[in-house]
Amino acid sequence: MRVWEALVVGTLLGLLIGGGVMVASVVAGLAVLVGILALSVTSLWFLRRRFRAWHYLERAEDLVVVRGVMLRRLSVVPYGRMQYVDVTAGPVERLFGLATVKLHTAAAASDARVPGLEPAEAARLRDQLARLGEAKAAGL
Amino acid sequence: MAPGPIGVVGWQRLHPLSPLVRSSRAVAGIAVVAVLNAGQVRHGNPLSLAIYGALILLGLVAGFIAWLVTRWRLDADALRIETGLLRRDSRRLPVDRIQAVDLVQPFLGRILGLAELRIRLAGADGSRGRLSYLSEADAHQLRARLLAAHHGLDQATPPPPERVLLSVPTGRLLASVATSFLGSSAGALTLVALVLSITVPSALAVVFGSSFSLLFALGSGIWRRVTSEFRFTAAAAPDGLRLRAGMFQTVAETIPAGRIQAVRMVEPLLWRPFGWRRVIVDVAGGTANRRGRTSGGGQVSRALLPVGRASDAELVLDRVLGDHRVALTRPPRRVRFKAPLGYHFLAAGYDRRHAVTVNGRLQRTTCWVPLEKVQSVRRLQGPVQRRLRVSSVHLDTAGRSVRAVLRDREQIEADAGVEELAELCRTARAARSLAAPLSSVQ
């Protein structure tokens, strides 16, 4: 996760809004600036922890995804159960050149998502999963 | 082989009375609206009467055209159905892929002796065909022919015998619905409304105004449950479990053994004195709704036993799951701090074929999941669970609603359990795909 880029965006946003309020009152403007900075730093801290806790492991028969800091989750999805693989890149992700790979099974509750991948790694993972899924496909 | 009314060759039409039965629901709806608006007619407005008449006529004409353009034929290897006036729809249902043939009879159909035949095919897409309506005898005969052809027998072979496992007496059904969540809340609501309207007569309008819609919803739920599960019988057939039920519209459907994703046994609080329980099965693909699509992520629930004693439940469970007795273990006692109510029944266990979980306090729910049907295994641990050194293991099956949760297991056990369950699911799956080509029934 490109924490620094996001921090720059937060600072700029704080300066902009804080500066706007400062025209009316200097004290209020400073308070707003500090507030937005503190907010972005704490949310970044949470985000950083969240993304640091996100791991995936390709095993011989299944994909394992571990995530979560407060609520820790571990998902084991067998390649044979995979129905399709999604690679998505939202506007913010595209800004930083990242992509998300998501594995779909017939169960709505299955939860195997790997965000923040470099496009090359995302493409490799997608192809690998599609290949393994085809080789080990099992019906309902 | 005596040639029956259904020939093996040649196109056939549906029963000539089918437009009447098909449009009966719409006609009844229009009639209700017409009766509700009867005041207009009485005040000398013949136009509205003409409009209602035209609408009913239109429905009948549409039904007649649908009947006119629909035809079907049974070949040696497939059933073909052609329908549609503007958009022609020609469907070929190969007999070797047939999974179940269900019979549905609406109220008017029962009076006129007509039945709808629904044919479900095996496969992930769950495609299907419908023939509405045939005469009762034709429907039974076509069903027997399709099943015989499916098993590679001569089409004149009589259908395989069924053994009735159990039936639900009407008295027990009514009592169980009255004491179920729906029935008891409707009763409580009525009681409160009555007491309020007697003690505070001035509030009568408000009380009835506010409780009417809720009572109506509860009442229609109760009505649906009683009419759809009236005179329920379950019979064992070679290709699965055959369920029959219905008060006005009767449905005879087959639950194919291989399509079961999960089985739940529910014991509501008020049923416990009687020792009653309800067994619900979740089937992949499922039956079509009116538009021919599957609902709920390609998965539907059916009651295998609307209400019954422990021995009835055992009978049904034996039939659909085979040997389903799994040694259950309890979570550690310290979980009581996290789940003071739920701890009472909490238990879980698994063997090489099934995982079994027991959850719920007011409504004790036991869930069986065949390991070969598990889509993914997850382990979850929240902050409180981490403090107590426990975690939950979820087994997800196809669809939206069903999953078995091995709740609040000892952490070490859960960690090993995830690995072991993933491995067991894999071997169960492999064993099934090896065995599948050998069995004649999907």
Chai-1 contact restraints between the chains, C-beta under 6 A:
chainA,res_idxA,chainB,res_idxB,connection_type,confidence,min_distance_angstrom,max_distance_angstrom,comment,restraint_id
A,E61,B,R426,contact,1.0,0.0,6.0,A-B,restraint_1
A,M70,B,P383,contact,1.0,0.0,6.0,A-B,restraint_2
A,L71,B,G382,contact,1.0,0.0,6.0,A-B,restraint_3
A,R72,B,Q381,contact,1.0,0.0,6.0,A-B,restraint_4
A,R73,B,L380,contact,1.0,0.0,6.0,A-B,restraint_5
A,L74,B,R379,contact,1.0,0.0,6.0,A-B,restraint_6
A,S75,B,S376,contact,1.0,0.0,6.0,A-B,restraint_7
A,S75,B,R378,contact,1.0,0.0,6.0,A-B,restraint_8
A,V76,B,V377,contact,1.0,0.0,6.0,A-B,restraint_9
A,V76,B,A422,contact,1.0,0.0,6.0,A-B,restraint_10
A,V77,B,S376,contact,1.0,0.0,6.0,A-B,restraint_11
A,R81,B,Q375,contact,1.0,0.0,6.0,A-B,restraint_12
A,T105,B,Q375,contact,1.0,0.0,6.0,A-B,restraint_13
A,T105,B,S376,contact,1.0,0.0,6.0,A-B,restraint_14
A,A106,B,Q375,contact,1.0,0.0,6.0,A-B,restraint_15
A,A106,B,A398,contact,1.0,0.0,6.0,A-B,restraint_16
A,A107,B,Q375,contact,1.0,0.0,6.0,A-B,restraint_17
A,A107,B,D396,contact,1.0,0.0,6.0,A-B,restraint_18
A,A107,B,T397,contact,1.0,0.0,6.0,A-B,restraint_19
A,A107,B,A398,contact,1.0,0.0,6.0,A-B,restraint_20
A,A108,B,G297,contact,1.0,0.0,6.0,A-B,restraint_21
A,A108,B,R400,contact,1.0,0.0,6.0,A-B,restraint_22
A,A109,B,D396,contact,1.0,0.0,6.0,A-B,restraint_23
A,A109,B,R403,contact,1.0,0.0,6.0,A-B,restraint_24
A,S110,B,Q375,contact,1.0,0.0,6.0,A-B,restraint_25
A,S110,B,S376,contact,1.0,0.0,6.0,A-B,restraint_26
A,S110,B,D396,contact,1.0,0.0,6.0,A-B,restraint_27
A,A138,B,R429,contact,1.0,0.0,6.0,A-B,restraint_28
A,L140,B,A124,contact,1.0,0.0,6.0,A-B,restraint_29
A,L140,B,A284,contact,1.0,0.0,6.0,A-B,restraint_30
A,L140,B,A398,contact,1.0,0.0,6.0,A-B,restraint_31
